[in-house]
Amino acid sequence: MSRINGANLKKTYYYLKRNGLRDTYLAALERLQEKPVIQSDKPLAEADIQMQREKTWEYEPKFSILVPTFKTKEVYLREMVDSVLNQTYSNLELIIADASGDDSVSKVINEYEDSRIVFVSLQSNLGISGNTNAALTKATGDYIGLLDHDDVLTLDALFQVATLLETAHETGEKLHLIYSDEDKCDENTQNFYEIHRKTEFNLDLILSNNYICHFLVLSKEIMEGIFFRPEYDGAQDYDLVLQCVHKLMGLGAAEDFIAHIPRVLYHWRCHQQSTAVNPRSKMYAYEAGQKAVQNFLKELAWPGRVEALKHLGFYRVDYAEECFARPDLGAVGMPLWKNNKITGGIYTKEGICPYKGLKRGFSGYMHRASLQQNAYAVDVRKMKVREELLPLYEEVVGIAYGTPLSLGEDEYIEISLKLCEAIRQKGYRILWDPRGKA
C-alpha cells in the first residue's frame, strides 16, 4: 500500500498535535526513507495444503478459538468463520460470544452446519473483556487461541502451532504461550502489508509494547485462574499476556515456556474503526496498556513509573536510580553515538549492533530502537553493572569498574560480549535502555 494515503495523513496530523513539529518531521522523514526489506511468506502450495490435511499426529491437542462479536459486518464475520473452519488442522472449536442484542450475527452462524461452532448469545454487552470471558468459560480445548471478529487466520495457522507443540511434546517440553508473526490487510483482504517480524520472547520489550499481539495461543493450564479484566478493556490482550508472563515467572524462566513461530499466521484487518488504521479510534486502549504494565511492575514489587512514548501503544519504564532493585537485572547499557548516529551499545551474539547507523530521533523497524529491551550484550563503555557483580566485572575486564578503558573497536565489542555472557550465566538479564545515561 502507498505510504501517502488518507489514513497515513490522518495519523501524521494526530502525531503532530501530540508531539510537535520537530518529532513529526523526524517521524515522517524516517517513514519516507524506510526500505521494504521484510519479505512476505510464500503462499501454501496445493500439495502442502493436502499434506497438512492428511498428516497423522502423535500429539493432537484441541484448540478453542475465542471470538467476541458485536454487530459484526457480515462479510467480515463470514471470512473470520471460514478462516477457522477451513484450517488444515481440524481438531478445534470456534466459540463465538455474541453481544449484538439482535440476530445479525446468529442468522449468519446458523447457516453453518459444523458441530465445531459453539455459539453463545449474551443477554447484555459485557464489554470486550466480559464478552471474551463468556467464551472462555465454554472452552474445552487444551489450548486457547484469540481471534478478533473482523480478522482472519492463515489456512495453516493451527497446523503450525500444532507442529510446534508436537515437537515440544516429543522432547518433554511444555509450552504455555505461543505467538506468531502477523501482518495487516485491507478491508477486502486483498492486499497484505506491514509484516511484523517479531523477536523471540523478550521481557523488557513486552513491557515496552505488546509486540506479541496476534496470533496468540495459551495453554489451558496457564489460563487456570486467569481472565480478561474489564478495567483493561482495549488492552485486554496485553494485560492477559502480562498476567501469563507473571505466572510463568513463578515457574522458572518464563522464556522456557514461551515460543515464537516466525511465520505470518494472522491477518489484522484495517478499516476506519480499527486501531490499525485509526489509532485515535481507541485512545483508551493505549491508556489501558500503560496501566497494565504499571500493574505488572506493582505485582512484582519492581520500582518504576510507566510513561507513554511518542508513538501510541509504546511505553517506557523509568526506574530513576533504582533499576537494580529489580532482582533479575545484572547490567544496563545505553547507545553509543557519533555524528548523531548510533554506532553501538547493543549487540547480537555475533557482535553486530542491530541499530547501527540509525539517525538520532529515528526509532527503527517497529520502533524497536527506541524501546527498552533485553539484549544479548551491551557495550562496556556505556554500561551500569549491578553492585554484586562488580567482582565479576573486574575478573572479566581486568580492571576496576569505573576505570577508563583504552581498546580498539573490535576489542571493546569482544570484551562486552564476554562480560555480558558471564553476567547472563549468573542468571541475570541485560537491559538496553536507549534513553539511559551512564
N, C-alpha and C positions, 0 to 999 in steps of 0.2 A: 504494500500500500504506500501511497505517496506520503512523504513526511509533512508536506504542506497541504493540509486539508482543514475542513471546518473544525473537526474535533481537536486537532493539534493547536489550531489558532486559539480555540477556547481555553485549552489547557494553559497556553502561554499567557493569555490575558489574566487568568486567575493566579498564575505563578507570579506575575508582575505585581499584582495587588498585594500579594502576601510577602514577597521577598525583595521588591525594589528593582530598580533598573539594572544595576551592575550584575547582580546574580542572575537576572533574567537574560541579560546579554550573554553571559558565560554559558548558561544552560542551553540557550538557542545555538550558540556557536558550536558547542560540543555536539549537539544533536545533528547539526548540518555537516560536521566533519566526520561523523561516525561512518565506519565502513561495514557493510553487511557481511561479516565474516562467519556468522553462525549458519550452518547448513541445516536444511530440513532432513528429517528421516525419510528413507526411501519407502514408498508405499508397499504394502504387502502384495506379493505376487499370489496368483490364484493357487499355485502349488503349495505355498506356505500356509495359506488360509486352510486348505484342505488338510494339510499335515497337522495343523494345530487342532482342528476339529476331531481328528481321528486319534490323537495321542492317548495312550494308556498311562494313567497316573498311578504312581506308587503312593503318593500322598495327595489327597484331593480335598482340600478344605472348602467349606462353603462360604461364600461371600454374601453379606447382606448390604445392599446398596441403599442408602437412605436419601430420600429426596423430599423436602418440604415444598409444597406447591401452594400458590395463591393466585387464582385467576390467570394462570399461565397461558400465554398466547398459544393457540392450538398447534401451529406449525413447529414452535419450539418444543412443545410438550411431546409431540409425536417423534421428533428427531431424538429427543432425550431418551424416551422409552425404547425406541428402535435400537439406539446405540448400546443399550444394556442387554436387551433380549437377543440381539444378534451377535453377542460376544462369542469368540471361538472357544472360550472356556465356559461351560454351561452350568456348573454347579453354583447357582446363585439364586437370590431372591431380590426383587425390587420392591422396596417398601416406600409407598407414597403416602405422606401425611398431608391431607388437603384441607386448607383453611379458607377456601374460596367463599363458602357460605351460599354457593349455588351449584348447579350441575355442570358448569363449564368444563371442569376437569373430569369429573366422573363419567360423563357421557362419552368422552373420548376413550378413557381407560376401559370402559365396559365393552368396547369393540374388540379388545384384545382377548383372545381365548388362550391364555397362558397361565398355568397354575402357579408360576413363579412370581406373579404380581400379587402383592399384598396391599390392598387399598384401605386407608384409614381416613374416614370422614370426620373431621374435627368439628365439634359443636360451636367453637369460637376460635378466633385467631389469637393464638398464644404468643405471637412473635416468632421470629426465626429460630430462637433457641428452644422455646417451648414446643413449637411445631416439630422440630427435629428430634427432641426428646421423645415425643409421642411415637415417632417412627422407630427410635432406638429401642423402646420397650417391647416392640414386636419382633426385634431381630432374633433369629435363631442360628445365625451363621457363626463360623469360627473367627471370621474377620469382618470388620465393619468398614465399608467404603463410603465416602462422602461425595455427593454429586449435586450441583445446583440445578434448579428446574429448567434453566434455559441453556445449559451447556451440554456437551456430548463427550463420550469416551471414544477412544480409538477402538477399532474392531478387536485388537489383541490386548487391550488393557489388562484384563483379568488373567489372561494367559501368561503375560509377562510377570505379573505378581505371583501367580501360582508356581511358575517355574522357579522363581527365586526362593519361594517358601519350600518347594520340594528339595532343592539343593541344600538349604539350611537344615531341613529335617534329616537328610541323609547323613549330615555331619554332626548331628546332635545339637545344633544351634537353635535358639528360639528368638525369632524376630517379632517385635511388638509394634513397630511403626515403620511403614514403608511408604516412600513417596517417589514421584517420577518427575521428569521434565514436563513442560506444558507449553502451549502457545495460545495465541489469540486468533479468532476468526471473525469474519464479518457476519452481519445478520443472517445472510443466506448460506453460511458455512461453505462458501466457495473459495474464499481467499484466506490463507493462513499466514501469519506473520508474528513478529516479536517473539521468537522462540526463546524460552527461558531455560538455558542450560544451567542446572543447579550444581552445587558442590555436595560433597559428602557431608554428613551431619557436622555442624559447626555451632557449638553452644552460643558463643557470643554473637555470631551472625544472626541466629534466630532471635536473640534479644534486640537486634537492630532492625529486623524486618521479618515478616512471615514469608521467608523465601520458600518454605516447604509447600504451602498453599495446596495446589492440586497436582496430581491425583493423590489423595491421602487415604491410606488403609491402616487400620488399627486392630490389634488382636482383641478378642473378646475378654481375655484376662486383664489386659491393661485398662480396658474400659470399665472394669468392675468398679462401681462406686463413683465413676466419673460421668458427669453430664454437661450438657451445654448450659451455660449460666446466663440468664436473661440480662444481667447487669453489663454483659459484654456484647450485647447484640450489635451486629455489624462487624465485630471482630471475634465472633464466637468460635470460629475455626482456629484462630490464632490462640485464643485462650485455651481451647481444648488441647492443642499441641503442647502448650506450656504446662498444662496440668499433667499430661502424659510424660513429658520430659522430666518434670519434678518427681513423678512416681518412679520412673526408670532410674533416676539418680539414686533412689533409695535401694535399688537392686544391685548397684555397682556402677561401672562406667556406662553412662547412657548410650554412648557410641556403639557398644557391643550389641545392643538390641534394636538398632535403627539401621535401615538400609535405603539406599538411593538407587533407583533404576534410571540410568542415563538415556532415556528414550521418551519422546513425547507420547503420553498416553491420555492427554486431556486437552480438549479444545474449549477455551474460555470465550464465549460469545460476547461480542461488543455491540451494544446498542445504546441509545441515548440515556437509558435509565440505569445502565450498568456502571460500576465504578471503573471498569476497564477503559471506557471511553470518556466518562464524565466524572472525574474524581470528586467534584464538589457535590455530586448527587447524594453522597452519603458521608458528609464530613464527620458525623457522629461515629462512623466506623473507625476512623483514624484516632479519634479521641479515646474510643474504647480499647483500641490496640495499645495505646500508651498506658492506659490504666491496667491492662492485662500484664504488661511487662513489669510495671511497678509492683503489682501484687505478687508476681513470681519472686522478685527480689525480697519482698517482705516475708514470704513464706520460708525462704531460706535464710532469713536474717542477714542478708547481704546489704551493706550500706550502698546507697546510690540513688540519685534522682534521675528519673527518665524525662528527657526533653525531646520534643518533636524536631526533626530536621527540616531542611528546606523543601525536600520532596515528600509529598504526602505518603504516609504509611511507613516512614523510615524514622528511626529513633536513635538516641544516644544515651548511654548511662554515664552520668557524671559521678565519679567516685571521689572527686576532690582529692584529698590526700590519703584516702582510706582504701585504695583498691586492694591492698594486701590483707584487708580484713576479710576478703574472700579467701577461704582456705584452699581453693583449688588453683589460685594464680601464683605462678612462680616468677614470671617476668612480664614486663610491659614494654613494648617497643613503639617507636614513632618514626615518621618518614625522614629520609634524607633528601635535601633539596639542593639544586644547583640551577641557576638561571630560571627560577620559578617552574622547574620541572622536577618530578620525583626521580631520584637516581637510585634509591634503595630504601632499606628499612624493614622490608618484609620479604621473606624468601621461601621458595618451594624446596622440596627435598634436594632438587638439583642445583640449588643456589641461584635460582632465577627470581628476579623481582617482577611479579605479575603486573605491576602498575608503573613500571619504568617508562619515563618519557611523558607521563601524563601531566598536563599543564595545571598549575595551581588554579583552583576554582572549578576544575573538571571533576566529575565523580566516577567516570569509567562505566564499564558494562554493568547494567542493572544497579548502578550507583555503588558498587561494592567497594571501590577505592576510598569512598568517604565514610565507610562503616567500620565500627569496631568488629573484630572477628578474631577467632583463634588462628594462629599461624604455625607452620612447621618451625619457622625460625624468624627472629627479628634481629636487627643489627646491634652488635655490641657497642657501637658508638652512640647509639640513641636508645639506650635500654635502662630501665629500672629493674632491680633484682630484689627479690624477697630477702629479708634480713637473714633468715635461717639458711639461705643458700649462698651467702657471701663466701664461706669457706670453699664451696664448690666452684664458685666463680674464680677464686684465686687459684685453685688447683688446676682448672682447665685453661684459664687465660695466662696464668703465670705471674700476675701482678695483683696488687691490692685493688679492690673495687674503688673506682673514682680516680685512679692514676691514669693519666693520658697515655694512649697507645699511639704508636707510630708504625704503621704497617702499609703494605701495598693493598690495592683494592681487593684483589683475589684473596689475600691473606685475611683481610677483615671479614670477608664472607665465609671463608673456611673456618675461622675461629668462632664466628657467630653460629654456624651450623653445629659445630662440635659442642659448644656450650648449651645451646637450646636442646640438643639431643640428650645431653646429660640431665638437664632440668626436667624434660618430659619423662625420662626414665625413672625419675623420682616420683612420678605420678602427678605432676603439675601441668597446668595449661599455660600456653604462651599467648598473650593478648597483643594484638596490633591495634593501636589507637591513633588514627590519622590526625586527631586534634590534640594529642598528648604533648606534654612538654617534659624534656629530660631534666 
